[in-house]
Amino acid sequence: MKKGLVFLGFCLIVSFSSFAQTGKVFDKLSHTSKILKGDRNFAIYLPPDYETSQRDYPVLYLLHGAGDDQTGWVQFGEVLHITDKAIKEGKATPMIIVMPDAKTKRLGYFNDARGDWNYEDYFFEEFMPYVETTYRIKREKRYRAVAGLSMGGGGSFMYALHHPELFSSACPLSAYTGPLTVGEVKKMAKQYYNLEISDTDAEKYFSTHSALPLIESMTKKQVESVKWYIDCGDDDFLYEGNSLVHIALRKKDVQHEFRIRDGGHTWTYWRESLPDVLEFVSNTFHQK
């Protein structure tokens, strides 16, 4: 009888420990950037077994939208709860999720047209090497993914199209796909920076910071070397750009996933998207 009680107690302890095990989020981390001349914040999700294992993990760079910072996916996106649940249910592999801060007076995740704020250079030359040497991250294309919402969805498109050799998958959500015309580039420069730019400079920016001309200029093999999961609500004001990207990929015969669901440009929509994103990138990490 006593042996039975001891065994039952042991089972309860093991079950409770397994149930209680969760990931951890740190959302007030920072490091110093020489390129941006100052400290930059970031948040990170570490999977439930990170502290008890010695292995390296795949990584997902998860980008926030305009108006938010590195805490957006933590506070509003519920990344801790959603990721823990996906891992527990076996829909996602344990992974590290890195959330950089791109909330500045400049627009987005890219190099400024004026050349004095090179955020994209910072991301690839400083930030990515920093987190991938500080944490136990697998530093191979196969185990690296990027996703994001709205402005961060645009970052996901541009980063994966600029560097298809670095990412195995990309998941833009309700993404700003970049300016749709050269004229829109000039209008944006005037509106956001009070900057008059030449037709030549506008054309150069358009060709490198809009998903449509980038896809058109790249080979099918280059674009398809990244697995694509594109998701946008049917009531979203960015629906047109995402639909045009879908058509461009179809014309190029690039395999991709394209989801249109009921909803708009809201955190409710993106919280519902995140479990599918985690499953998609996990399947890419495990691809044969």
C-alpha positions as CSV (number, residue, x, y, z in Angstrom):
1,M,0.0,0.0,0.0
2,K,2.8,2.4,1.0
3,K,4.7,1.6,-2.2
4,G,1.6,2.4,-4.2
5,L,1.2,5.7,-2.5
6,V,4.8,6.6,-3.1
7,F,4.6,5.7,-6.8
8,L,1.3,7.7,-7.1
9,G,3.0,10.7,-5.5
10,F,6.0,10.4,-7.8
11,C,3.7,10.3,-10.8
12,L,1.8,13.4,-9.6
13,I,5.1,15.3,-9.1
14,V,6.3,14.4,-12.6
15,S,3.0,15.3,-14.1
16,F,2.9,18.6,-12.3
17,S,6.4,19.5,-13.3
18,S,5.7,18.7,-16.9
19,F,2.5,20.7,-16.8
20,A,4.2,23.7,-15.0
21,Q,7.1,23.9,-17.4
22,T,6.8,26.9,-19.6
23,G,8.9,29.1,-21.8
24,K,10.2,32.5,-20.7
25,V,10.1,35.9,-22.2
26,F,12.5,38.7,-21.6
27,D,11.3,42.0,-23.1
28,K,13.7,44.6,-21.8
29,L,17.0,43.4,-23.2
30,S,19.4,45.7,-25.1
31,H,22.8,45.8,-26.7
32,T,24.9,48.6,-28.2
33,S,24.9,49.3,-31.9
34,K,27.8,51.1,-33.6
35,I,25.9,51.5,-36.8
36,L,22.9,53.2,-35.1
37,K,25.2,54.8,-32.5
38,G,23.3,53.8,-29.4
39,D,21.6,51.0,-27.5
40,R,18.8,49.1,-29.2
41,N,16.2,47.0,-27.3
42,F,14.9,43.6,-28.1
43,A,12.7,40.9,-26.6
44,I,13.3,37.1,-26.7
45,Y,11.2,34.0,-26.1
46,L,13.1,30.9,-24.8
47,P,11.4,27.5,-25.0
48,P,10.4,25.5,-21.9
49,D,13.4,23.2,-22.0
50,Y,16.1,25.9,-22.8
51,E,17.5,26.0,-19.3
52,T,17.5,22.2,-18.8
53,S,19.0,21.2,-22.2
54,Q,22.4,21.8,-23.9
55,R,21.2,21.8,-27.4
56,D,20.9,24.5,-30.0
57,Y,17.5,25.8,-31.3
58,P,16.1,27.1,-34.5
59,V,15.2,30.8,-34.5
60,L,12.2,32.9,-35.6
61,Y,12.7,36.6,-36.0
62,L,9.3,38.1,-35.2
63,L,8.8,41.7,-36.3
64,H,6.3,44.2,-34.8
65,G,4.3,46.8,-36.7
66,A,4.3,50.6,-36.7
67,G,3.5,52.2,-33.4
68,D,4.7,49.1,-31.4
69,D,8.1,48.1,-30.1
70,Q,9.8,44.9,-29.1
71,T,7.0,44.3,-26.5
72,G,4.2,44.3,-29.0
73,W,4.2,40.6,-29.7
74,V,4.7,39.9,-26.0
75,Q,1.9,42.1,-24.6
76,F,-0.7,42.1,-27.4
77,G,0.4,39.1,-29.4
78,E,0.5,36.7,-26.4
79,V,3.6,35.1,-27.9
80,L,4.5,33.2,-24.6
81,H,1.1,31.6,-24.1
82,I,0.5,30.8,-27.8
83,T,4.0,29.4,-28.4
84,D,4.0,27.3,-25.2
85,K,0.6,25.8,-26.2
86,A,1.8,25.0,-29.8
87,I,4.9,23.3,-28.5
88,K,3.0,21.3,-25.8
89,E,0.5,20.2,-28.5
90,G,3.3,19.1,-30.8
91,K,2.3,21.6,-33.5
92,A,5.5,23.6,-33.2
93,T,9.1,22.6,-32.4
94,P,10.8,24.2,-29.5
95,M,12.4,27.4,-30.9
96,I,13.8,30.7,-29.9
97,I,11.8,33.8,-31.0
98,V,13.6,37.1,-31.3
99,M,11.7,40.4,-31.4
100,P,13.8,43.5,-32.2
101,D,12.7,47.0,-31.6
102,A,12.2,49.1,-34.8
103,K,10.2,51.9,-33.2
104,T,12.1,55.0,-34.1
105,K,11.5,58.3,-35.7
106,R,12.4,56.7,-39.0
107,L,10.1,54.4,-41.0
108,G,10.5,50.7,-40.6
109,Y,13.2,48.1,-40.8
110,F,15.2,49.5,-43.7
111,N,18.0,51.9,-44.5
112,D,16.9,55.5,-44.6
113,A,17.0,57.0,-48.1
114,R,19.1,59.8,-46.7
115,G,21.8,57.3,-45.7
116,D,22.1,58.4,-42.0
117,W,20.0,55.6,-40.4
118,N,20.9,52.2,-41.7
119,Y,18.6,49.9,-39.7
120,E,18.7,47.0,-42.2
121,D,22.5,47.0,-42.1
122,Y,22.3,47.0,-38.3
123,F,19.9,44.0,-38.3
124,F,22.2,41.8,-40.5
125,E,25.6,43.0,-39.5
126,E,25.1,43.6,-35.7
127,F,21.9,42.3,-34.3
128,M,21.6,38.9,-35.9
129,P,25.2,38.0,-35.1
130,Y,24.8,39.2,-31.6
131,V,21.7,37.1,-30.7
132,E,23.0,34.1,-32.5
133,T,26.2,34.0,-30.5
134,T,24.7,35.1,-27.2
135,Y,22.0,32.4,-27.3
136,R,22.1,28.7,-28.4
137,I,20.8,29.3,-31.9
138,K,21.5,27.1,-34.9
139,R,23.2,29.4,-37.4
140,E,22.1,27.8,-40.6
141,K,19.5,28.9,-43.2
142,R,17.5,25.8,-42.6
143,Y,16.9,26.7,-39.0
144,R,16.2,30.5,-39.4
145,A,12.8,32.0,-40.2
146,V,11.3,35.5,-40.3
147,A,7.7,36.7,-39.8
148,G,6.0,39.9,-38.9
149,L,2.8,42.0,-39.0
150,S,2.0,45.1,-41.0
151,M,5.3,47.1,-41.1
152,G,7.0,44.0,-39.8
153,G,5.3,42.0,-42.6
154,G,7.1,44.4,-45.0
155,G,10.3,43.7,-43.1
156,S,9.7,39.9,-43.5
157,F,9.2,40.3,-47.3
158,M,12.2,42.6,-47.8
159,Y,14.6,40.7,-45.5
160,A,13.8,37.3,-47.1
161,L,13.9,38.7,-50.6
162,H,17.1,40.6,-50.0
163,H,18.7,37.6,-48.3
164,P,17.1,34.3,-49.5
165,E,20.4,32.6,-48.5
166,L,19.7,33.3,-44.8
167,F,16.0,32.3,-44.3
168,S,14.3,29.0,-44.8
169,S,10.8,30.5,-44.5
170,A,9.1,33.9,-44.3
171,C,5.6,34.6,-43.0
172,P,4.4,38.1,-43.7
173,L,1.1,38.9,-42.0
174,S,-1.1,41.8,-43.2
175,A,2.0,43.1,-44.7
176,Y,2.9,46.4,-46.1
177,T,4.5,45.1,-49.3
178,G,6.3,48.3,-50.2
179,P,5.3,51.2,-52.6
180,L,3.3,50.0,-55.6
181,T,4.7,52.7,-58.0
182,V,7.7,55.0,-58.3
183,G,5.4,57.9,-57.8
184,E,4.4,56.5,-54.5
185,V,8.1,56.5,-53.4
186,K,8.4,60.2,-54.2
187,K,5.1,60.9,-52.3
188,M,6.3,59.0,-49.3
189,A,9.7,60.8,-49.2
190,K,7.9,64.1,-49.2
191,Q,5.3,63.1,-46.6
192,Y,7.5,61.4,-44.1
193,Y,10.9,63.1,-44.6
194,N,10.1,66.3,-46.3
195,L,12.6,65.1,-48.9
196,E,12.5,65.8,-52.7
197,I,14.2,62.9,-54.5
198,S,15.0,62.5,-58.2
199,D,13.2,60.0,-60.5
200,T,16.5,58.0,-60.6
201,D,16.7,57.7,-56.8
202,A,13.0,56.9,-56.6
203,E,13.3,54.2,-59.2
204,K,16.3,52.7,-57.4
205,Y,14.4,52.7,-54.0
206,F,11.3,51.1,-55.7
207,S,13.3,48.3,-57.2
208,T,14.9,47.3,-53.9
209,H,12.1,48.1,-51.4
210,S,9.0,46.8,-53.0
211,A,8.1,43.1,-53.1
212,L,6.7,43.2,-56.6
213,P,9.8,44.5,-58.6
214,L,12.0,42.3,-56.3
215,I,10.1,39.2,-57.2
216,E,10.1,40.1,-60.8
217,S,13.8,40.7,-60.9
218,M,14.8,37.5,-59.1
219,T,14.9,34.0,-60.5
220,K,12.3,31.4,-59.6
221,K,14.9,29.4,-57.9
222,Q,16.0,32.3,-55.7
223,V,12.4,33.2,-54.6
224,E,11.4,29.6,-54.1
225,S,14.4,28.9,-51.9
226,V,12.3,30.5,-49.2
227,K,9.1,28.9,-48.1
228,W,6.3,31.5,-48.1
229,Y,3.3,31.8,-45.9
230,I,1.3,35.0,-46.7
231,D,-1.8,35.9,-44.6
232,C,-4.0,39.0,-44.9
233,G,-7.6,39.7,-43.8
234,D,-10.3,40.3,-46.3
235,D,-11.1,43.7,-44.7
236,D,-7.5,44.8,-44.4
237,F,-6.5,48.0,-46.0
238,L,-3.3,46.3,-47.2
239,Y,-5.2,43.6,-49.0
240,E,-4.4,44.9,-52.5
241,G,-0.6,44.7,-52.1
242,N,-0.7,41.2,-50.7
243,S,-3.0,40.0,-53.5
244,L,-0.7,41.5,-56.1
245,V,2.3,39.6,-54.5
246,H,0.2,36.4,-54.6
247,I,-0.5,36.9,-58.3
248,A,3.2,37.7,-59.0
249,L,4.3,34.5,-57.3
250,R,1.7,32.5,-59.2
251,K,2.9,34.0,-62.5
252,K,6.5,33.0,-61.6
253,D,5.2,29.5,-60.7
254,V,6.6,29.9,-57.1
255,Q,5.0,27.6,-54.6
256,H,3.6,29.4,-51.6
257,E,0.8,29.5,-49.1
258,F,-1.7,32.4,-49.4
259,R,-4.4,32.8,-46.8
260,I,-7.3,35.2,-46.9
261,R,-9.4,35.0,-43.7
262,D,-12.3,37.1,-42.3
263,G,-10.9,40.0,-40.4
264,G,-9.0,43.3,-40.6
265,H,-5.8,44.9,-39.4
266,T,-6.1,43.9,-35.7
267,W,-4.3,42.0,-33.0
268,T,-7.3,39.5,-32.9
269,Y,-6.4,38.6,-36.4
270,W,-2.6,38.3,-35.8
271,R,-3.1,36.2,-32.6
272,E,-5.1,33.8,-34.6
273,S,-2.4,33.7,-37.3
274,L,0.5,33.0,-34.9
275,P,-0.2,29.3,-34.3
276,D,-0.3,28.6,-38.0
277,V,3.0,30.6,-38.5
278,L,4.7,28.5,-35.8
279,E,3.5,25.3,-37.4
280,F,4.6,26.4,-40.8
281,V,8.1,27.5,-39.8
282,S,8.5,24.3,-37.7
283,N,7.7,22.1,-40.7
284,T,10.3,24.1,-42.7
285,F,12.9,23.5,-39.9
286,H,12.2,19.8,-40.2
287,Q,12.1,19.6,-44.0
288,K,14.0,16.8,-45.7
